[in-house]
Amino acid sequence: MNEQMGEMFVEGRIVNLDKEPVENLERILSEVSEKEEKSRDKLDNLMSKLISI
């Protein structure tokens, strides 16, 4: 099963998932996951403030 993954727009740039080294993909995943968690925390905080109004 050697299906091509192609390119994906990540963090303001296009990343070729088939040609990018695994180490770079792991680093990108870590950065994106961290930013997602921070965004979720901010959203949860805003939602709590809106609910308490």
Secondary structure, DSSP 4 states (H G I P E B T S, - for coil): ------EEEETTEEEETTTS-HHHHHHHHHHHHHHHHHHHHHHHHHHHHHHH-
